[in-house]
Amino acid sequence: VFDLFHFGMHYTCHQIPLLYQYVHKQHHMHLHPSPLSTYEESPVDLILTNVVPMAIALAVGPSLSLHQLHLLLAYKTYVEVAGHSGLDIKGMSFPQMPLVQCVHICIRVHDHDLHHTHPSVNFAKRFSIWDRLFRTYKASTM
């Protein structure tokens, strides 16, 4: 649920010129992201692409204990930083979920790196299903 709404908000930030110019452009200052550039974004961008999708996911998803929520947020932070690491990480998102691996909807670091050099593709951060469904997926060559 989070990834779908993150995809939607991220895509919207790219499609509406004023949103891109004044809200999201700061995050794309680096063509080759690094862990330190992960959260280089405006406060409004953080709210639109992270807080709103998380609030929706928590509202419609299963209830979580405070401990589970902290684990979820820690894992989300790890995925965000790893996804902006620029490293040639062989693994994909959610290695602990074999079904996700079988249907080939995982994202590699290079898939998101490609978004920073080609900002009209690869908006999702966890599952490529959203980019595939909305025809914005481009496979990285790495």
C-alpha positions in Angstrom: 0.0 0.0 0.0 2.8 2.4 0.9 4.7 1.8 -2.3 1.6 2.3 -4.5 0.9 5.7 -2.9 4.6 6.6 -2.9 4.7 5.9 -6.6 1.6 8.0 -7.2 2.9 11.0 -5.2 6.3 10.7 -6.7 4.9 10.5 -10.2 2.6 13.5 -9.6 5.6 15.5 -8.4 7.2 14.9 -11.8 4.1 15.6 -13.8 3.1 18.9 -12.4 5.7 21.5 -13.3 5.2 23.7 -10.3 5.4 20.7 -7.9 8.6 19.6 -9.6 10.2 23.0 -9.6 9.4 24.1 -6.1 9.0 20.8 -4.2 10.8 17.8 -5.8 13.6 19.2 -7.9 16.0 19.5 -4.9 16.0 15.7 -4.6 17.2 15.4 -8.2 20.2 17.8 -7.8 22.5 14.7 -7.8 22.4 12.6 -11.0 24.2 9.8 -9.1 22.6 9.6 -5.6 24.5 8.7 -2.5 23.3 7.7 1.0 23.7 11.3 2.1 21.4 12.6 -0.7 18.6 10.2 0.2 16.7 12.7 2.3 17.9 15.8 0.5 14.4 17.0 -0.2 12.1 19.8 0.7 9.8 19.4 3.7 6.8 19.4 1.4 8.4 16.7 -0.7 9.0 14.6 2.4 5.3 15.0 3.4 4.0 14.3 -0.1 6.1 11.3 -0.9 6.6 9.7 2.5 4.3 11.0 5.2 1.1 10.9 3.2 1.7 7.4 1.7 2.7 6.1 5.2 -0.4 7.6 6.8 -2.6 6.0 4.1 -0.9 2.6 4.5 -1.3 2.7 8.3 -4.9 3.7 7.9 -5.9 0.9 5.5 -3.4 -1.8 6.5 -3.3 -4.1 9.4 -2.9 -2.5 12.8 0.7 -2.5 14.1 2.1 -2.4 17.6 4.5 0.4 18.4 7.4 -2.1 18.2 6.2 -3.3 14.7 5.9 0.3 13.5 9.5 1.1 14.6 10.8 -2.0 12.8 8.8 -1.1 9.7 10.2 2.5 9.7 13.7 1.2 10.4 13.5 -1.1 7.4 12.0 1.6 5.2 14.9 3.9 6.1 17.3 1.1 5.3 15.6 0.5 1.9 15.7 4.3 1.1 19.4 4.7 2.0 20.4 1.5 0.2 18.3 2.5 -2.8 20.3 5.7 -3.1 23.7 4.1 -2.3 24.9 4.0 -5.9 26.5 0.6 -5.1 26.3 -2.4 -7.4 24.2 -4.4 -4.9 23.3 -7.8 -6.4 20.3 -8.2 -4.1 16.9 -6.9 -4.8 14.2 -5.3 -2.6 12.6 -7.7 -0.1 14.9 -10.7 -0.4 13.0 -12.3 2.4 9.9 -12.6 0.2 10.4 -15.5 -2.3 7.0 -14.9 -4.1 8.0 -11.3 -4.9 11.3 -12.6 -6.3 9.4 -15.2 -8.5 7.2 -12.7 -10.2 10.1 -10.4 -11.0 8.7 -7.1 -9.4 11.7 -6.3 -7.2 13.8 -3.2 -7.7 17.6 -3.1 -7.7 19.6 0.0 -6.8 20.4 0.6 -10.4 16.7 0.8 -11.3 16.3 3.8 -9.0 19.7 5.3 -10.1 18.3 5.3 -13.6 15.4 7.5 -12.4 17.9 10.1 -11.3 19.4 10.3 -14.8 16.1 9.6 -16.7 13.4 11.3 -14.5 10.5 10.0 -16.6 11.0 6.4 -15.6 11.3 4.2 -12.4 9.3 6.1 -9.9 8.6 3.2 -7.5 11.1 2.4 -4.7 10.2 -1.1 -3.6 8.2 -3.0 -6.3 8.5 -2.4 -10.1 4.9 -3.5 -10.5 3.6 0.1 -10.4 6.1 1.3 -13.0 5.3 -1.7 -15.2 1.5 -1.2 -14.8 1.7 2.5 -15.6 4.4 1.9 -18.4 7.1 4.0 -16.7 9.5 1.0 -16.0 12.9 0.9 -17.7 15.2 -1.9 -16.9 18.7 -0.9 -15.9 21.5 -2.4 -17.9 23.7 -3.1 -14.9 
